[in-house]
Amino acid sequence: MEAAVTNTTPAFNATNANALGQCQLCRSMRQTAHVKFARNIGMLVLRQTRRLEANLCKTCASKEFWNFQGMNLLLGPWGVISLIITPIYLVTNTVNYVAAQRELKGAVE
């Protein structure tokens, strides 16, 4: 049986997801969108889950998406439960990323 270890980054709610605001990663004033990314690291018997939920600019959202997806692909499916969870995270991350990029389509970088 696998034990789960979860670390969660605090969430900040956005009232207007497409408003000009401070990116919570790079701290610059830009147009931001609310994103949620998750990654799983399977360790045969244990697994670690990391989540990011924040208002990010287009550049930071893209950077974090590829970081989370790469970790999911390389370190995700190394356990029984992780073999099931990782593809789910890959799909949900992609859906959230596409939605964020659509919101930030005309954003100035």
C-alpha positions in Angstrom: 0.0 0.0 0.0 1.3 3.4 -0.9 1.4 6.3 1.6 0.8 9.8 0.3 2.9 12.8 1.3 1.2 16.1 0.2 2.7 19.6 0.2 0.4 22.3 -1.0 1.2 25.9 -2.0 -1.3 28.3 -0.4 -4.1 29.3 -2.8 -5.1 32.9 -3.5 -8.6 33.4 -5.0 -9.0 35.8 -8.0 -12.1 37.7 -8.4 -11.3 38.8 -11.9 -8.9 36.2 -13.5 -8.0 38.4 -16.4 -7.2 41.6 -14.5 -3.9 43.4 -14.3 -2.3 42.2 -11.1 0.9 41.0 -9.6 2.2 37.6 -10.7 2.6 35.5 -7.6 5.8 33.9 -8.9 7.8 36.7 -10.6 6.1 39.5 -8.7 5.8 41.7 -11.8 2.6 43.7 -12.6 1.0 41.9 -15.6 -2.2 40.4 -16.7 -2.6 37.2 -14.7 -4.8 34.0 -14.8 -5.6 31.6 -12.0 -3.9 28.3 -12.6 -3.8 24.9 -10.8 -1.0 22.4 -11.5 -0.2 19.1 -9.8 2.6 16.7 -10.0 3.2 13.2 -8.7 6.5 11.6 -7.8 6.1 7.8 -7.4 8.6 6.0 -5.2 7.4 2.3 -5.4 6.0 2.3 -1.9 5.5 6.0 -1.2 4.4 8.9 -3.4 4.7 12.7 -3.1 2.1 15.1 -4.5 2.9 18.8 -5.1 0.3 21.3 -6.1 0.6 24.9 -7.3 -2.5 27.1 -7.3 -1.8 30.8 -8.0 -2.4 33.8 -10.2 0.4 33.7 -12.8 1.5 35.7 -15.8 1.7 34.1 -19.2 5.5 33.4 -19.0 5.4 32.0 -15.5 2.3 29.8 -16.2 4.1 28.3 -19.2 7.3 27.8 -17.3 5.6 26.1 -14.4 3.4 24.0 -16.7 6.4 22.5 -18.5 8.2 22.0 -15.1 5.2 20.1 -13.7 4.6 18.0 -16.9 8.3 17.1 -17.1 8.4 15.9 -13.5 5.1 13.9 -14.0 6.5 12.2 -17.1 9.9 11.3 -15.6 9.2 10.6 -12.0 5.4 10.1 -11.9 4.5 6.6 -12.8 6.9 4.7 -10.4 4.3 3.0 -8.1 0.9 1.2 -8.3 -1.3 4.2 -7.4 1.1 6.6 -9.1 0.6 4.7 -12.4 -3.1 5.7 -12.2 -2.7 9.2 -10.7 0.0 10.5 -13.1 -2.0 10.4 -16.3 -4.9 12.1 -14.6 -2.6 14.9 -13.5 -1.1 15.2 -17.0 -4.6 15.7 -18.5 -5.8 18.1 -15.9 -2.6 20.2 -16.1 -3.0 20.4 -19.8 -6.6 21.5 -19.6 -5.8 24.1 -17.0 -2.8 25.4 -19.0 -4.8 25.7 -22.2 -7.6 27.6 -20.3 -5.0 30.0 -18.8 -3.4 30.6 -22.2 -6.8 31.3 -23.7 -7.5 33.9 -20.9 -4.1 35.5 -21.5 -4.3 35.4 -25.3 -3.8 39.2 -25.8 -1.6 39.7 -22.7 1.5 41.9 -23.1 4.6 40.2 -21.8 
